[in-house]
Amino acid sequence: MSTRTEGRPPPLTDRGRRTRDRLLVSAREVFEKRGYAGTRMADIATAAGVSHGTTYTWFDDKEAVLRALVADIVTEVYAALAIGDDVPEPQERMLEANRRYLAAYRRHGRMLEVVEEAATADEHYRDALAGVRRDHVRRVTRDISRLQSQDTADTDIDAGVAAGALCAMVEGFGRHWYGRGEQAGAAYDDETAVETLSLLWARGLGLRTPNTSTEEQR
């Protein structure tokens, strides 16, 4: 695993911050177009409209640039998964969770493919992706267990296994839907996707509402 950090210390001046931010925006565009292996620091400099030397003022190499981008992406995805108890109704909670997750995938789907490419050679990126997945499964496992304790979901399924399967379904769907060029899901409505995935979750868990019997739900 590389010991490099995400870059040099943050700039202290407004001009320095603007330059660094422009480099990151441009780097993302280049990574999304060329992939990790096909991107060079010179490509990032050209895209940002700065000299080659300016790029190295803030980042040692393209790995440092990618790490800075990954840090921001992971922070946003974690925030998207953090649904508090302000959405207590189970089906609404599922809808909101899947809506947020797919929205994050829409913004970052292509970059996540780039991160997966880099992860084949660097465990830092494997750990970053695995951390997001573990957190997603952990949160869903907790919610399923709570529903089972309330006799709102079937108790004859393992909460952890169910959570892993359901999260994998949504992640795989997001990868297909919002990957390279967003073309796979271009002809479909996002809300239809959210509602369909959430319905599959509810049916898979045997989710019941207070006024609906188990047989009616099934």
C-alpha positions, -999 to 999 in steps of 0.1 A, spaced: 0 0 0 13 35 -9 22 58 20 14 90 0 -11 113 14 -40 131 -4 -18 160 -13 1 189 2 -13 210 31 -44 230 21 -37 264 6 -40 294 29 -50 319 3 -82 322 -17 -62 321 -49 -45 289 -38 -78 273 -28 -93 282 -62 -64 267 -80 -65 235 -61 -103 232 -65 -99 238 -102 -73 211 -104 -96 186 -87 -126 195 -109 -105 191 -140 -88 159 -127 -122 144 -122 -132 151 -157 -100 136 -171 -103 105 -148 -139 99 -159 -129 102 -196 -96 84 -196 -97 61 -166 -70 59 -140 -44 42 -161 -49 65 -190 -46 97 -170 -13 117 -167 -5 147 -146 0 167 -179 -36 159 -189 -49 173 -156 -28 205 -160 -40 210 -196 -77 205 -186 -73 229 -157 -55 255 -179 -24 257 -156 12 249 -160 26 215 -154 46 229 -124 14 243 -108 -1 209 -107 28 196 -87 25 225 -63 -5 208 -48 -1 171 -57 28 148 -59 13 126 -86 -21 114 -100 -25 90 -71 -25 119 -47 -51 137 -68 -73 106 -69 -70 102 -31 -82 137 -26 -112 130 -49 -120 97 -31 -119 114 3 -147 138 -8 -167 111 -25 -166 87 5 -176 115 28 -206 123 7 -217 87 4 -214 81 41 -236 112 46 -262 99 22 -264 66 42 -269 84 75 -307 85 79 -317 94 113 -349 84 132 -367 114 117 -380 89 91 -394 62 113 -420 46 90 -402 15 75 -413 18 39 -407 55 38 -373 49 54 -364 24 26 -376 48 -1 -355 76 14 -324 54 19 -325 41 -17 -333 75 -31 -302 90 -14 -280 61 -23 -289 62 -60 -286 100 -60 -250 96 -47 -244 70 -74 -257 93 -101 -231 119 -90 -202 95 -86 -209 64 -106 -182 69 -132 -157 80 -106 -165 49 -85 -156 28 -116 -122 47 -117 -117 39 -80 -124 2 -86 -98 3 -114 -72 18 -91 -82 -7 -63 -69 -36 -84 -34 -24 -75 -38 -4 -43 -54 -16 -12 -61 20 0 -89 21 -26 -101 -14 -18 -103 -4 18 -122 28 10 -148 9 -11 -151 -19 14 -156 6 42 -186 21 24 -201 -13 17 -196 -25 53 -212 7 67 -242 3 43 -247 -34 53 -243 -26 90 -270 1 89 -294 -20 69 -288 -50 92 -296 -28 122 -328 -16 106 -339 -52 96 -332 -64 131 -353 -37 146 -382 -45 122 -380 -81 132 -381 -73 169 -412 -53 162 -428 -82 143 -429 -59 113 -406 -81 91 -403 -119 88 -381 -134 115 -372 -165 95 -344 -147 76 -310 -138 88 -308 -100 91 -271 -98 82 -274 -120 51 -305 -102 40 -288 -68 44 -258 -80 24 -280 -93 -4 -302 -62 -6 -273 -37 -4 -255 -57 -32 -286 -55 -53 -288 -17 -50 -251 -12 -55 -251 -34 -86 -281 -16 -100 -264 17 -94 -233 6 -111 -253 -5 -142 -276 25 -141 -251 53 -135 -218 40 -147 -199 51 -178 -219 79 -195 -251 72 -176 -265 57 -208 -278 25 -193 -305 42 -173 -310 72 -195 -344 61 -207 -359 54 -173 -372 75 -145 -351 77 -113 -381 77 -90 -395 46 -107 -361 29 -99 -363 40 -63 -398 28 -58 -392 -6 -76 -360 -13 -56 -378 -4 -23 -407 -26 -32 -384 -55 -38 -368 -49 -4 -402 -47 13 -414 -79 -3 -381 -97 3 -384 -89 41 -421 -97 43 -426 -61 55 -460 -54 71 -477 -22 79 -497 -19 112 -530 -22 93 -521 -49 69 -520 -87 76 -491 -109 67 -512 -127 41 -523 -95 24 -487 -82 22 -478 -114 5 
